[in-house]
């Protein structure tokens, strides 16, 4: 039986699990190494130079240790900063995560789109260039959240997170210009789909939520080529850069396709 491909999924914390879930669904034949850089979480609280200096060598160390066939940077904040440096430094294929502005603007009926991301992501020149190139005449509102990623981590860890705390981060996305209301919200942080049920419940009116994870999974599968049949031997690992042991096996299993991550 051929050796399964190894896919390394990297994020600042647990948000990249929403990307992992889609990739596992597309490629159940692969072995997965999920790395949460919790020792540096949240990335939105660090400068651009600090994030670059942190991520580029750290990913290099992970490549040397795990020899992945492909690396997914499942973090908008990191992807908008370090993809060119990573591709220049290492030969392994990389797939990044960037705000899905193009498909959101293409599908919006009201021509009112909001991008909900970390404060770092929404102020990034990369994000502004995406709007310039792909807004297609839409009015795009950038909303930088300082707390939603941490709230998502807390909720996944089993802690109580109030509706009011989530709603306070969400409300600026909803803009009504004389009846022309926001109808599409880009989830520009991989943590936010962890709260999608509650975001939907707390929204002032229904909108389309754009999650880039399915598109990322399709890209990963295309790069890996024809799926193998090694699902029974393909395992999964969960690593925290703080070196703490994870105690979330039951909560994590759905993201790993039912596997218990080592």
C-alpha positions in Angstrom: 0.0 0.0 0.0 1.5 3.4 -0.9 2.5 5.8 1.9 -0.2 8.5 2.4 0.6 12.1 1.6 1.4 14.3 4.6 -0.4 17.6 4.8 0.7 20.1 7.4 -1.9 22.7 8.4 -0.7 25.7 10.2 -2.6 28.4 12.1 -2.2 30.8 14.9 -4.6 28.7 17.0 -7.7 26.5 16.5 -9.3 28.5 13.6 -7.5 26.5 11.0 -9.5 23.5 12.1 -12.4 24.8 9.9 -10.0 24.6 6.9 -8.7 21.2 8.0 -12.3 19.8 8.2 -12.8 20.6 4.5 -9.5 19.2 3.4 -10.0 16.0 5.3 -13.3 15.6 3.6 -11.7 16.0 0.2 -8.6 13.9 1.0 -9.3 11.3 3.6 -6.3 9.4 2.3 -3.8 11.8 3.7 -1.9 12.0 7.0 -2.5 15.3 8.8 -0.3 17.4 11.1 -2.1 20.3 12.6 0.0 23.0 14.2 -1.5 25.7 16.4 0.9 28.5 17.2 -0.7 29.2 20.5 2.5 30.5 22.0 2.1 33.5 19.7 -1.7 33.7 19.6 -3.4 36.0 18.6 -1.5 37.2 15.6 -3.6 40.3 15.4 -1.9 41.6 18.5 1.6 41.5 16.8 3.2 43.8 14.2 3.7 42.7 10.6 7.5 42.4 11.2 7.0 40.3 14.3 4.7 37.9 12.5 7.1 37.5 9.5 10.0 36.9 11.9 8.0 34.3 13.8 6.3 32.4 11.1 8.9 31.9 8.3 11.5 30.1 10.5 8.9 28.3 12.5 7.3 26.8 9.4 10.8 25.9 8.2 11.4 23.9 11.4 8.1 22.1 11.0 8.9 21.2 7.4 12.3 19.8 8.5 10.6 17.8 11.3 7.5 16.4 9.5 8.5 16.4 5.8 5.1 17.3 4.5 4.1 16.9 0.9 2.1 20.2 1.1 1.7 23.0 3.7 -1.5 24.9 4.2 -1.3 28.3 5.9 -4.8 28.3 7.4 -4.6 31.8 8.7 -5.6 35.0 6.9 -3.3 37.2 8.9 -0.2 35.1 8.2 -1.2 34.4 4.6 -1.5 38.1 3.7 2.0 38.6 5.0 4.3 35.6 4.5 3.4 33.5 1.5 6.0 35.0 -0.8 8.7 34.6 1.8 7.7 31.0 2.4 7.6 30.1 -1.2 11.0 31.7 -1.7 12.6 29.9 1.2 11.2 26.3 0.9 10.4 24.0 -2.0 7.3 22.3 -0.6 4.0 23.5 -2.2 2.1 26.1 -0.1 -1.6 26.9 -0.1 -2.6 30.1 1.7 -5.9 31.6 3.0 -6.9 35.0 1.9 -10.2 37.0 2.1 -12.7 35.6 -0.4 -13.6 39.0 -1.8 -13.8 38.0 -5.4 -16.5 35.3 -5.0 -18.4 37.4 -2.5 -18.6 40.4 -4.7 -19.5 38.3 -7.7 -22.5 36.8 -5.9 -23.8 39.8 -4.0 -27.2 41.0 -5.2 -27.4 44.2 -3.2 -23.8 45.1 -4.1 -23.1 45.6 -0.4 -20.4 43.3 1.0 -18.6 43.3 4.4 -15.3 41.7 5.2 -15.1 40.5 8.8 -11.5 39.8 9.8 -8.9 40.6 12.4 -7.7 44.1 12.7 -4.4 43.2 11.1 -6.1 41.5 8.1 -8.5 44.3 7.3 -5.8 47.0 7.4 -3.4 45.0 5.2 -2.5 46.4 1.8 -3.0 43.0 0.4 -6.7 43.1 1.4 -7.1 46.6 0.0 -5.6 45.4 -3.4 -8.1 42.5 -3.5 -10.9 45.0 -3.1 -9.5 47.3 -5.8 -9.1 44.3 -8.2 -12.2 42.3 -7.5 -15.0 44.5 -5.9 -16.8 44.6 -9.3 -18.6 47.8 -8.3 -19.6 46.6 -4.8 -19.4 48.8 -1.8 -17.1 46.8 0.5 -17.1 47.5 4.3 -14.0 46.4 6.2 -14.7 45.3 9.8 -11.7 44.6 12.1 -12.6 42.5 15.1 -10.3 42.5 18.1 -12.0 39.7 20.1 -13.9 37.3 17.8 -11.0 34.9 17.2 -10.4 34.6 21.0 -14.1 34.1 21.6 -14.2 31.3 19.0 -11.3 29.6 20.7 -12.9 29.9 24.1 -16.2 28.5 22.8 -14.5 25.5 21.2 -12.7 24.8 24.4 -16.1 24.5 26.2 -16.2 27.9 27.9 -19.4 30.0 28.0 -19.3 32.9 25.5 -22.2 35.4 25.7 -24.3 36.4 22.7 -23.7 40.0 23.6 -19.9 39.6 23.2 -20.3 38.0 19.8 -22.9 40.5 18.6 -20.7 43.4 19.5 -18.1 42.2 17.1 -20.6 41.4 14.4 -23.0 44.4 14.2 -20.6 46.7 12.2 -20.8 44.3 9.3 -24.5 45.1 8.7 -24.9 48.3 6.8 -28.2 49.7 5.5 -28.0 52.5 2.9 -31.6 53.5 2.3 -32.7 49.9 1.9 -29.6 48.7 0.1 -28.4 46.4 2.8 -25.4 44.2 3.3 -26.2 40.8 1.8 -22.8 39.0 1.9 -20.2 38.7 4.7 -16.7 37.4 4.0 -15.4 35.4 7.0 -11.8 36.6 6.7 -10.5 34.7 9.7 -10.5 30.9 9.9 -11.7 31.1 13.5 -15.0 32.7 12.6 -16.7 29.6 11.0 -16.4 28.0 14.4 -19.1 30.4 15.5 -21.2 30.3 12.3 -24.4 29.0 13.9 -24.3 31.8 16.4 -23.3 34.4 13.9 -26.3 33.4 11.8 -28.6 33.5 14.8 -27.4 36.9 15.9 -27.3 38.6 12.5 -29.8 41.5 12.2 -31.0 40.1 8.9 -30.1 37.0 6.8 -26.8 37.2 4.7 -24.6 34.8 2.8 -21.5 33.9 4.8 -18.5 33.3 2.6 -16.0 30.7 4.0 -12.9 30.1 1.8 -12.3 26.6 3.2 -14.1 24.6 0.5 -12.0 26.4 -2.2 -8.8 25.7 -0.2 -9.7 22.0 0.0 -10.2 21.8 -3.8 -6.9 23.5 -4.4 -5.1 21.1 -2.0 -6.6 18.1 -3.7 -5.7 19.4 -7.1 -2.1 19.8 -6.1 -1.8 16.4 -4.5 -3.2 14.6 -7.6 -5.2 11.4 -7.7 -6.3 10.3 -4.2 -4.8 7.1 -2.8 -6.5 4.4 -0.8 -4.5 4.5 2.4 -7.2 6.0 4.6 -7.0 3.2 7.2 -3.3 3.9 7.8 -3.4 7.7 7.5 -3.4 9.2 11.0 -3.4 12.7 12.5 -1.3 14.8 14.9 -2.2 17.9 16.9 0.7 20.1 18.0 0.7 23.3 20.1 3.8 25.4 19.9 3.5 26.1 23.6 4.1 22.4 24.1 0.9 22.0 26.1 -1.0 18.7 25.8 -4.3 19.0 24.0 -7.3 17.9 26.0 -9.9 18.3 23.3 -10.0 14.9 21.7 -13.8 14.6 21.5 -14.2 18.2 20.3 -11.5 17.8 17.7 -12.5 14.5 16.2 -15.1 15.9 13.7 -12.4 18.2 12.3 -10.1 15.3 11.8 -12.7 13.2 10.0 -13.4 11.1 13.1 -9.8 10.3 13.9 -8.4 10.9 17.3 -5.4 13.2 16.9 -2.2 12.1 18.6 
